[in-house]
Amino acid sequence: MKLLFENWRQYLNEGRELEQYTTLISREIVEALKDEDVKGAFNHNKQVSFKLIIEDVLKDLKYVRDVYINMMESNMVFAVAKYEFDLDATEEQRKNSDIVVDIVLPLNYKNSIFSELIPELKDSLRHELEHSTQPTEMLMVIQKEIPEGDVWKTLESAEAYYTNEAETKAHVVGIYKKIKMRKVPAGEALDRELTDIYGTGLHRGYTEEELKPAMEKIREYWRYYMQSRFPHAEMDWEAEDETNP
């Protein structure tokens, strides 16, 4: 029991540290986006790529070497990150892994737009930082389940991807970051994320009838993990459960 408690305490401490890194990295990204030279290059070229110079921030993150930013022009405001590592990497090779952040913004954006960008940015960063702490073997399961990199190639591959242990953990911690920032109930935040995934499935040509069992399974996996990892999060499923036989 003592060992279990110590392991759980270490797990919670690691989570808090990753929360802090999420905040620090997102802050550095926003400061870079405020830079007039970056804005000018983006407005001229409609896309900009650069590496963040934040060695002091990253020095204690064992498996994140650098953070790269790709800015792209659109009327939307969006951010999505990727954790890039060598397949079947050794422990030493994992130290050369990077986080790449794609940021979509309109031309001539004002700083006021960051209130819309930051929640998406922190959600995605927290997701990928979670991946950075996961064993290579766990991450490689995803590669084997999605060998051609197309999550939605089949409904089975999509279900396997979103219920995979590594992705379940990473998605849930990202959702939890949104819960804390936006002050919304856990169940509502989780279902918003699932609605986006459901919309992607519809866009890829699957019917509502085909998607329903997969979405229910994904929701079950994510909900269980959220309640296990964040037991003090505000939950709003109790009333719903009472109405179900």
Secondary structure, 3 states (H helix, E strand, C coil): CHHHHHHHHHHHHHHHHHHHHHHHHHHHHHHHHHCHHHHHHHHHHCEEEEECCCHHHHCCCCCCCEEEEEEEECCCCEEEEEEECCCCCCHHHHCCCEEEEEEEECCCCCHHHHHHHHHHHHHHHHHHHHHHCCCHHHHHHHHHHCCCCCCCCCHHHHHHHHHCHHHHHHHHHHHHHHHHHHCCCHHHHHHHHHHHHHHHHHHCCCCHHHHHHHHHHHHHHHHHHHHHHCCCCCCCCHHHHHHCC
